[in-house]
């Protein structure tokens, strides 16, 4: 209940969207990690990044937006409106 994870699709990059939101005062984070690329799992199990392409894509393209129940409607509307504008949505 602390964030809302979205998948950012090309041509927009996750980092570009995150930068645009930061400029609007909205902090974001990577939405998820491709666990199989983390050192301990990759080395222990001999995993390569392309072994799980969907997890890799989610790790590279996901973004956690700060949307949670304790926010006011106005705060939620601000985040949503800025995210849509930053993504170039109509």
C-alpha positions in Angstrom: 0.0 0.0 0.0 2.9 2.3 -0.3 3.3 2.6 -4.1 1.8 1.8 -7.4 4.1 0.1 -9.9 3.7 0.9 -13.6 5.5 -0.5 -16.6 7.0 2.3 -18.7 6.8 1.5 -22.4 9.0 2.7 -25.3 9.7 5.2 -26.7 9.7 6.7 -23.1 12.3 5.4 -20.7 11.7 4.8 -17.1 14.6 7.1 -16.2 13.2 9.9 -18.3 9.8 9.6 -16.7 11.4 9.5 -13.2 13.4 12.7 -14.0 10.3 14.5 -15.2 8.4 13.5 -12.1 11.3 14.5 -9.9 11.2 18.0 -11.5 7.6 18.2 -10.4 8.5 17.2 -6.8 7.4 13.6 -7.1 9.9 11.0 -5.8 9.9 7.6 -7.6 11.8 4.4 -7.4 12.5 1.4 -9.6 9.3 -0.7 -9.4 10.9 -4.1 -9.2 14.2 -5.9 -9.5 15.1 -8.8 -11.9 16.3 -11.0 -9.0 18.1 -13.4 -11.3 20.5 -10.6 -12.2 21.5 -9.9 -8.6 25.0 -11.1 -7.7 24.2 -13.9 -5.3 21.5 -15.5 -7.4 23.3 -15.0 -10.7 26.5 -16.6 -9.4 24.9 -19.3 -7.2 22.7 -20.6 -10.0 24.7 -19.6 -13.0 22.0 -17.3 -14.3 22.4 -14.9 -17.2 20.3 -11.7 -17.7 18.7 -13.1 -20.8 17.6 -16.3 -19.1 14.4 -14.5 -17.9 13.7 -11.7 -20.5 10.3 -10.7 -19.0 11.8 -10.2 -15.5 14.7 -8.3 -17.1 12.3 -6.0 -18.9 10.3 -5.4 -15.8 13.4 -4.6 -13.9 14.5 -2.1 -16.5 11.1 -0.5 -17.2 9.1 -0.5 -14.0 8.6 2.6 -11.9 6.9 2.9 -8.5 4.7 5.9 -8.2 3.9 7.2 -4.7 0.2 6.5 -4.5 -1.2 5.1 -1.2 -4.4 5.3 0.8 -3.1 7.9 3.3 -2.7 10.5 0.6 -5.5 13.1 0.0 -7.5 13.0 -3.2 -5.7 16.2 -4.2 -2.3 14.6 -3.7 -3.2 11.5 -5.6 -4.7 13.7 -8.4 -1.4 15.7 -8.5 0.7 12.5 -8.9 -1.6 11.0 -11.5 -1.9 14.2 -13.6 1.9 14.8 -13.5 2.7 11.2 -14.4 0.3 11.3 -17.4 1.7 14.7 -18.5 5.3 13.5 -18.1 4.5 10.4 -20.1 2.9 12.4 -22.9 -0.5 10.9 -22.4 -3.5 12.7 -23.9 
